[in-house]
Amino acid sequence: MIIITSRLDKTPPRRSLTKLFGAHFWPHKNWFIAGTLFAVITALSAVGYAVVLVFVGNTLQCQMQGGVGDACDQVLEMTRGTGLDTANAWVWLGIFSIIALTAARALSMYAMTMFNNTGVQRGLVSVQSVQFDALTDGDFARVAGDSSGGFVSRFINDVNAIRDAALRFANNFTKSLVTVIGVLIYLFALDWQLALIILVVYPLALGPVIALGNSIRGRAKKAQQQIGEVTALVSEGLQSARVVKAYGLETYQKDRARIGFAERSRLFLRVLSQRAAVDPILEIVGGIAIAALLGFVSFRIAAGTNTLGDLLGIIGLIGVASPEVRALGSITAVAQEGAAAADRVYDIVGAPPSVTDAPDAISMDRANGALTFDDVSFSYPDGTAALHGLSFEVSAGETVAIVGPSGAGKSTVFNLLLRLYDPISGRVSVDGHDIKSLNANSLRGATALVSQDTALFDDTIGANIALGRLGAEQAAIEAAAVAANADEFIREMPGGYDAEAGELGRNLSGGQRQRVALARAILRNAPILLLDEATSALDAESEAKVQAALADFAKDRTTLIIAHRLSTVRAADRIVVLDAGQAVESGTHEALKDLDGVYKRLVEAQLN
C-alpha cells in the first residue's frame, strides 16, 4: 500500500540547482549567449511598441488640434530629419513601424527559443548521463535497495522539472527583465513621476512571491518522490499481470492504483495551490499600478501636462510589462520545483560509494581460481543478517556445489565474491589476494555469472550473448550458443540470432532465457564460473544436455554451483552445506547423504 505523509522536508535548502546549472548547462553557454542576445532583441521590440503608440497618439492629437500644440511639437521632434512632414506620412510611418517591430519580435522569439532549447537539451543529456553513470558505477546496494520506479521517476519527472526551470529562466528571465527595465527607462524619459509609481507599487509583491516560492520546494520534492512510487506501482502491476489474473487480484490492484493516483493528485494540488497564488498577487499589484497610472495621467492630460500619445504609450507599456512581470514572478515557483528535483539528482550523484577500489588496488591478468572465505560475517543494509563466520576453501579448477535451506546465505556468497558488497568482518580471497586489494573490474572480469533471474536486454539474441565478451566474432557467439544448447531454438526463430529478445527477454520462454544467459557466460571464458540455479527453468532433457556442455566447459575452471536439484549438485567434486549463514557440512554427495545432517534432510525432502 502506498502511504505518503505530508510532512515537509525541514532540512536547509541546498544550492543544488545553481550547482547543477554550473556543472551541466554552463558548458553549453554559447547557445544561451545567443539565446540571450535574441531575448534582448525581443524585449526591445516590445518596448518599441509603446514608443510607436506614443508617436501615433500624438499624431492623432495633433490632427485634432489643427496642427498646433505639444503633441505636434513632439511628433515634429521625433520625425526631424526624416523628410516626413504631413499627418498621413506620420500615420503610415507608425503602421510600418509596428509591422517591422512585429517581424523583428517574431523572428527573435523563434531564434531565442531554438537556441535556448538546444542548450537546455544538451545540458539535460549531461544530467541524465551523470545520474545513470552514478547508478551504474555506484554501489549495488543502492540500486537493489530502492524501487525501479523511483529511479525511473528521477530520469523522467525530475528531469522534466529541471528542464522547465532551465527553459523558464533561459527564455523568460532575460526577455522579461530587459523588457521591464526598458519600460522603466522609457517611463523615466516620458515622465519620471509615472516611473516612480511603478517602482513603489510592484515591489510590494516581492515578499509574498518569494515566500510562496520557498515553501513550494519542500512540497515539490515530496510530490516528486511520490511520482516514483506510483511509477513503481504501475510497472509492478503490468509486469505481474499473469499473477494478478491467476489469483483474481484485479480489484486489489485497482484499489492500490486508485490510492496512489489520488495521493499523487493531492500532492500536486498542494504544490499548485501555492504556485497558482503567484499570478493573482501580481495581478492585484498590477491592477493597483494601472489604476494609479491611468488616474495620474488622466489628471495630467486634463491639466495639459501630458498628451494623448503619452496615455496610449503608458497603456502600451503596461500591456507589454504586465505579462513580463508575471513571468518573472512565476520563475521563483518553477525554480523551487527545479531545485527540489536537483536535490534528488545530487542524492544520487553525490552519494559516496561504500565499495571502492583501494588506491593501490592491483589487477589480475588471469586468475587461477582458488577461493577462500575466512570467518566471513555479513548483514545487508536493511539489517538482515546473512553470514555468521562463514569459512570454506575452493581449489583452483574444483567444482563445488553450495546447498542449504532458503535464507542460508547461498546467494550472499556470490554477492560477496563479486564484491557487490563488502563483508562486515572476515576475508574473501581469490588466489590468496583479499578481493578488497583487487581492482573490481579485473575481479569481475575473472568471473562469469548465470543466475536464476536471467537478465536479458531489449536487443537481439546475438547481442545479448555477445555481452559476455564485447567485440566477439559471430562464430564465437554461435559456438557458445551451441555449448549452451541454445543454437537450435535460436535458428528456428524468425531472424535467428538477429531476433529481438524483447524487454527482459519477454519474447523467450524461461528455459530459453536461461540458455541464452548460459551462452553469454560460456562466451565470457572466465576462469571462475558462478551458477545460481542456472538450470532451474530447464526441462529434464534440456538440463541433461546443458549439464553435459557445462561439464566440458568447466574443465580446468573453478565452478561454484547454487542449486536444489540433486541432478545438478551430485556431480560436483565437493558439496558445501550452509545453514544459518555458516558452513556446517562439506564432502561429496555420497559421503554427505550417509551423515545424519542438513544435507541428508534436504535430499530426503526432495526425494519425498
Backbone hydrogen bonds, N-H to C=O, Kabsch-Sander energy under -0.5 kcal/mol:
donor,donor_aa,acceptor,acceptor_aa,energy
3,I,1,M,-0.6
19,K,15,R,-2.3
20,L,16,S,-2.9
21,F,17,L,-2.8
22,G,18,T,-2.3
23,A,19,K,-2.0
24,H,20,L,-2.6
25,F,20,L,-0.6
25,F,21,F,-1.7
26,W,21,F,-2.2
28,H,25,F,-1.7
29,K,26,W,-2.0
31,W,28,H,-1.2
32,F,28,H,-1.0
33,I,29,K,-3.0
34,A,30,N,-2.1
35,G,31,W,-2.3
36,T,32,F,-2.6
37,L,33,I,-2.2
38,F,34,A,-1.9
39,A,35,G,-1.8
40,V,36,T,-2.2
41,I,37,L,-1.8
42,T,38,F,-2.4
43,A,39,A,-2.5
44,L,40,V,-2.8
45,S,41,I,-2.2
46,A,42,T,-1.7
47,V,43,A,-2.2
48,G,44,L,-2.0
49,Y,45,S,-0.9
49,Y,46,A,-0.8
50,A,46,A,-0.8
50,A,47,V,-0.6
51,V,47,V,-1.5
52,V,48,G,-2.3
53,L,49,Y,-2.4
54,V,50,A,-2.3
55,F,51,V,-2.0
56,V,52,V,-3.1
57,G,53,L,-3.0
58,N,54,V,-2.5
59,T,55,F,-2.1
60,L,56,V,-2.4
61,Q,57,G,-2.4
62,C,58,N,-2.5
63,Q,59,T,-2.0
64,M,60,L,-2.4
65,Q,61,Q,-1.8
66,G,63,Q,-1.3
67,G,62,C,-3.2
73,D,69,G,-1.9
74,Q,70,D,-2.3
75,V,71,A,-2.1
76,L,72,C,-2.7
77,E,73,D,-1.9
78,M,74,Q,-2.2
79,T,75,V,-1.7
80,R,77,E,-0.7
82,T,79,T,-2.2
84,L,79,T,-0.5
85,D,83,G,-0.7
90,W,86,T,-2.0
91,V,87,A,-2.3
92,W,88,N,-2.6
93,L,89,A,-2.1
94,G,90,W,-2.1
95,I,91,V,-2.3
96,F,92,W,-2.7
97,S,93,L,-2.1
98,I,94,G,-2.1
99,I,95,I,-2.1
100,A,96,F,-2.6
101,L,97,S,-2.7
102,T,98,I,-2.6
103,A,99,I,-2.4
104,A,100,A,-2.5
105,R,101,L,-2.7
106,A,102,T,-2.6
107,L,103,A,-2.5
108,S,104,A,-2.3
109,M,105,R,-2.4
110,Y,106,A,-2.0
111,A,107,L,-2.4
112,M,108,S,-3.0
113,T,109,M,-2.5
114,M,110,Y,-2.4
115,F,111,A,-2.7
116,N,112,M,-2.4
117,N,113,T,-2.4
118,T,114,M,-2.1
119,G,115,F,-2.1
120,V,116,N,-2.7
121,Q,117,N,-2.8
122,R,118,T,-2.0
123,G,119,G,-2.0
124,L,120,V,-2.5
125,V,121,Q,-2.0
126,S,122,R,-1.5
127,V,123,G,-2.1
128,Q,124,L,-3.0
129,S,125,V,-2.3
130,V,126,S,-2.4
131,Q,127,V,-1.9
132,F,128,Q,-2.5
133,D,129,S,-2.8
134,A,130,V,-2.0
135,L,131,Q,-2.2
136,T,132,F,-2.7
137,D,133,D,-3.1
138,G,134,A,-1.3
140,F,420,L,-0.5
142,R,139,D,-0.6
143,V,139,D,-1.1
144,A,140,F,-2.8
145,G,141,A,-1.8
146,D,142,R,-0.8
146,D,143,V,-0.5
151,F,147,S,-1.2
152,V,148,S,-2.6
153,S,149,G,-2.3
154,R,150,G,-1.4
155,F,151,F,-1.7
156,I,152,V,-1.5
157,N,153,S,-0.8
158,D,153,S,-2.3
159,V,154,R,-0.6
160,N,156,I,-2.0
161,A,157,N,-2.0
162,I,158,D,-2.2
163,R,159,V,-2.7
164,D,160,N,-2.6
165,A,161,A,-2.1
166,A,162,I,-2.8
167,L,163,R,-3.1
168,R,164,D,-2.7
169,F,165,A,-2.2
170,A,166,A,-3.0
171,N,167,L,-3.3
172,N,168,R,-2.0
173,F,168,R,-0.8
173,F,169,F,-1.3
174,T,169,F,-0.7
176,S,172,N,-3.4
177,L,173,F,-3.0
178,V,174,T,-2.9
179,T,175,K,-2.1
180,V,176,S,-2.7
181,I,177,L,-2.7
182,G,178,V,-2.9
183,V,179,T,-2.6
184,L,180,V,-2.4
185,I,181,I,-2.7
186,Y,182,G,-2.4
187,L,183,V,-2.5
188,F,184,L,-2.7
189,A,185,I,-2.2
190,L,186,Y,-2.6
191,D,187,L,-4.2
194,L,191,D,-0.9
195,A,191,D,-1.5
196,L,192,W,-1.7
197,I,193,Q,-1.2
198,I,194,L,-1.3
199,L,195,A,-2.3
200,V,196,L,-1.9
201,V,197,I,-2.3
202,Y,198,I,-2.0
204,L,201,V,-1.6
205,A,202,Y,-2.2
206,L,203,P,-1.2
207,G,203,P,-0.6
209,V,205,A,-2.1
210,I,206,L,-2.6
211,A,207,G,-2.4
212,L,208,P,-2.4
213,G,209,V,-2.2
214,N,210,I,-2.2
215,S,211,A,-1.8
216,I,212,L,-1.5
217,R,213,G,-0.9
218,G,214,N,-0.6
219,R,215,S,-1.0
220,A,216,I,-2.9
221,K,217,R,-2.2
222,K,218,G,-1.9
223,A,219,R,-2.3
224,Q,220,A,-2.4
225,Q,221,K,-2.0
226,Q,222,K,-1.9
227,I,223,A,-1.7
228,G,224,Q,-1.3
229,E,225,Q,-1.3
230,V,226,Q,-2.3
231,T,227,I,-2.6
232,A,228,G,-2.2
233,L,229,E,-2.3
234,V,230,V,-2.6
235,S,231,T,-2.5
236,E,232,A,-2.8
237,G,233,L,-2.4
238,L,234,V,-2.2
239,Q,235,S,-2.5
240,S,236,E,-1.5
241,A,238,L,-1.2
244,V,240,S,-2.6
245,K,241,A,-2.4
246,A,242,R,-2.6
247,Y,243,V,-2.4
248,G,245,K,-0.9
249,L,244,V,-2.8
253,Q,249,L,-2.8
254,K,250,E,-2.6
255,D,251,T,-2.4
256,R,252,Y,-2.2
257,A,253,Q,-2.5
258,R,254,K,-2.6
259,I,255,D,-2.2
260,G,256,R,-2.2
261,F,257,A,-3.1
262,A,258,R,-2.8
263,E,259,I,-2.2
264,R,260,G,-2.2
265,S,261,F,-2.4
266,R,262,A,-2.5
267,L,263,E,-2.5
268,F,264,R,-2.2
269,L,265,S,-2.5
270,R,266,R,-1.7
271,V,267,L,-1.9
272,L,268,F,-2.8
273,S,269,L,-2.6
274,Q,270,R,-0.8
274,Q,271,V,-0.7
275,R,271,V,-2.4
276,A,272,L,-3.6
277,A,274,Q,-0.5
278,V,275,R,-1.2
279,D,275,R,-0.5
281,I,277,A,-1.7
282,L,278,V,-2.2
283,E,279,D,-2.7
284,I,280,P,-2.6
285,V,281,I,-2.3
286,G,282,L,-2.9
287,G,283,E,-2.6
288,I,284,I,-2.3
289,A,285,V,-2.3
290,I,286,G,-2.8
291,A,287,G,-2.7
292,A,288,I,-2.4
293,L,289,A,-2.7
294,L,290,I,-3.1
295,G,291,A,-2.4
296,F,292,A,-2.3
297,V,293,L,-3.0
298,S,294,L,-2.8
299,F,295,G,-2.0
300,R,296,F,-2.0
301,I,297,V,-3.0
302,A,298,S,-2.4
303,A,299,F,-1.6
304,G,301,I,-1.3
305,T,300,R,-2.8
306,N,300,R,-0.9
311,L,307,T,-1.7
312,L,308,L,-2.6
313,G,309,G,-2.7
314,I,310,D,-2.4
315,I,311,L,-2.5
316,G,312,L,-2.6
317,L,313,G,-2.8
318,I,314,I,-2.7
319,G,315,I,-2.5
320,V,316,G,-2.2
321,A,317,L,-3.0
322,S,318,I,-2.8
324,E,320,V,-0.7
325,V,321,A,-2.6
326,R,322,S,-2.2
327,A,323,P,-2.2
328,L,324,E,-2.3
329,G,325,V,-2.2
330,S,326,R,-2.4
331,I,327,A,-1.3
332,T,328,L,-0.7
332,T,329,G,-0.7
333,A,329,G,-0.7
334,V,330,S,-2.3
335,A,331,I,-3.0
336,Q,332,T,-1.8
337,E,333,A,-1.7
338,G,334,V,-2.5
339,A,335,A,-2.4
340,A,336,Q,-2.1
341,A,337,E,-1.9
342,A,338,G,-2.5
343,D,339,A,-2.3
344,R,340,A,-1.5
345,V,341,A,-1.8
346,Y,342,A,-2.3
347,D,343,D,-1.2
348,I,344,R,-0.9
348,I,345,V,-0.8
349,V,345,V,-2.8
350,G,346,Y,-1.8
351,A,348,I,-0.9
356,T,354,S,-0.7
358,A,436,K,-0.7
361,A,358,A,-2.2
362,I,437,S,-2.5
365,D,363,S,-0.5
371,L,394,V,-2.5
372,T,429,S,-2.0
373,F,392,F,-2.9
374,D,372,T,-0.5
374,D,427,R,-2.8
375,D,373,F,-0.7
376,V,390,L,-2.9
377,S,425,S,-2.0
378,F,387,L,-1.8
380,Y,384,T,-2.9
383,G,380,Y,-2.9
386,A,378,F,-2.8
387,L,378,F,-2.0
388,H,581,G,-2.5
390,L,376,V,-3.1
392,F,373,F,-1.8
394,V,371,L,-2.9
398,E,395,S,-2.0
400,V,398,E,-0.6
400,V,559,T,-3.1
401,A,574,R,-2.5
402,I,561,I,-3.8
403,V,401,A,-0.6
403,V,576,V,-2.2
408,A,405,P,-1.7
413,V,409,G,-1.3
413,V,410,K,-0.7
414,F,410,K,-1.0
415,N,411,S,-2.2
416,L,412,T,-2.5
417,L,413,V,-2.2
418,L,414,F,-2.3
419,R,416,L,-1.0
420,L,415,N,-2.9
421,Y,415,N,-0.8
424,I,377,S,-1.9
425,S,377,S,-1.5
427,R,374,D,-1.8
429,S,372,T,-2.7
430,V,433,H,-2.4
431,D,370,A,-3.4
433,H,430,V,-2.1
434,D,432,G,-0.5
435,I,428,V,-2.7
437,S,434,D,-2.5
438,L,435,I,-1.0
439,N,362,I,-3.4
443,L,439,N,-2.3
444,R,440,A,-2.7
445,G,441,N,-1.9
446,A,442,S,-0.7
446,A,443,L,-1.0
447,T,444,R,-1.4
448,A,528,I,-1.8
450,V,530,L,-2.5
454,T,452,Q,-1.2
456,L,454,T,-0.9
459,D,457,F,-2.5
461,I,499,A,-2.3
462,G,497,Y,-2.9
464,N,460,T,-1.9
465,I,461,I,-2.0
466,A,462,G,-2.3
467,L,463,A,-0.8
467,L,464,N,-0.5
468,G,465,I,-2.0
469,R,466,A,-1.3
472,A,469,R,-1.8
477,I,473,E,-1.9
478,E,474,Q,-2.5
479,A,475,A,-2.1
480,A,476,A,-2.0
481,A,477,I,-1.9
482,V,478,E,-2.2
483,A,479,A,-2.1
484,A,480,A,-1.5
485,N,482,V,-1.6
486,A,481,A,-3.3
487,D,481,A,-1.1
490,I,486,A,-2.0
491,R,487,D,-2.3
492,E,488,E,-1.2
493,M,489,F,-0.7
493,M,490,I,-1.0
496,G,493,M,-2.4
498,D,495,G,-2.4
499,A,496,G,-1.9
501,A,459,D,-3.1
504,L,456,L,-0.5
505,G,502,G,-2.5
506,R,503,E,-1.2
507,N,501,A,-2.4
508,L,505,G,-2.0
513,R,509,S,-2.6
514,Q,510,G,-1.9
515,R,511,G,-1.9
516,V,512,Q,-2.1
517,A,513,R,-2.3
518,L,514,Q,-2.3
519,A,515,R,-2.2
520,R,516,V,-2.0
521,A,517,A,-1.9
522,I,518,L,-2.6
523,L,519,A,-2.5
524,R,520,R,-1.3
525,N,521,A,-0.8
525,N,522,I,-0.9
526,A,521,A,-0.5
528,I,446,A,-1.7
529,L,558,T,-3.1
530,L,448,A,-3.4
531,L,529,L,-0.6
531,L,560,L,-2.9
532,D,450,V,-3.5
532,D,530,L,-0.6
533,E,531,L,-0.8
533,E,562,I,-3.4
536,S,533,E,-1.4
538,L,535,T,-1.5
543,E,539,D,-2.9
544,A,540,A,-2.0
545,K,541,E,-1.9
546,V,542,S,-2.7
547,Q,543,E,-3.0
548,A,544,A,-1.9
549,A,545,K,-2.1
550,L,546,V,-3.1
551,A,547,Q,-2.2
552,D,548,A,-1.6
553,F,549,A,-2.4
554,A,550,L,-3.0
555,K,552,D,-0.9
557,R,554,A,-2.3
558,T,527,P,-2.4
559,T,398,E,-2.2
559,T,557,R,-0.6
560,L,529,L,-2.8
561,I,400,V,-2.5
562,I,531,L,-3.6
563,A,402,I,-0.8
563,A,561,I,-0.6
568,T,565,R,-0.8
569,V,565,R,-1.6
570,R,566,L,-2.6
572,A,569,V,-1.8
573,D,399,T,-1.3
574,R,399,T,-1.5
575,I,587,G,-3.1
576,V,401,A,-3.2
577,V,575,I,-0.5
577,V,585,E,-2.8
578,L,403,V,-3.1
578,L,576,V,-0.5
579,D,582,Q,-2.4
581,G,408,A,-1.3
582,Q,579,D,-1.0
584,V,577,V,-2.5
584,V,582,Q,-0.8
585,E,577,V,-1.2
587,G,575,I,-2.1
592,L,588,T,-2.6
593,K,589,H,-2.2
594,D,590,E,-0.6
594,D,591,A,-0.5
595,L,592,L,-1.1
597,G,595,L,-1.7
601,R,597,G,-1.7
602,L,598,V,-2.2
603,V,599,Y,-2.6
604,E,600,K,-2.6
605,A,601,R,-2.3
606,Q,602,L,-1.9
607,L,603,V,-2.6
608,N,604,E,-2.4
